[in-house]
């Protein structure tokens, strides 16, 4: 069995097209990679080494457990939904545990230099030159609209880094759903405030879905051939975010309407 090392990660990320000064949005699965000497910290350290002090690294920190139970993909019993609404721990910034996020998010979150955006369900954590700006003033609604971390990443001509995952996890595509107005609005609710005195807030936002993301991603690859590499057992892909979002906007306008 091969062991993935820091030096190998640095080499692969550079070969895939990541360069000094880049802003990168990273989604990955350590399980897909296999045995990594140093685990998640090795992946993050290698990415930071490649982008250097002028670069910025962004990972999702989505607190999906804080979504209102009525918005979950699987319907649940109303009595259970009531219990969840009354007991869900609030979003507490970097002190929040994100059960649905992987080890890469945790590694960045635990870095004392990192910054987190202030959104109760759709936050990001960032490290590097533009981390403070990326995470500042995250709008409550639309969570993926103008001024959101992903919209700011696009302004910086960010690159998307996919490590052993498909396009279904690519949260930045939600920014296009806001632009195309292809989804209905609904009432969202989330728990916020200090642990000793949490409270629930309600707000309007889109009823986001990732149902078409893999279709869009594969269509993009057909029109814009990329050269995937291997990192351990995982497929490594690096894409230009602005190009992908432009393609996704055209695709959604043709294929998704209210």
Secondary structure, DSSP 8 states (H G I E B T S, - for coil): ---B-HHHHHHHHHHHT--TT-EEEEEE-HHHH--BTTHHHHHHHHHHHHH-TT-EEEEEEE-GGGS-GGGSSS---HHHHHHHHHH---B-GGG---TTS-HHHHHHHHSTT-EE---TTEEEEEEETTHHHHHTT--SSSTTSTTSHHHHHHHTT-EEEEES--GGG-GGGHHHHHHHT-S-EEEEEEEES-GGG-EEEEEEEE----TTHHHHHHHHHHHS----EEETTEEEEEEEHHHHHHHHHHHHHHH---
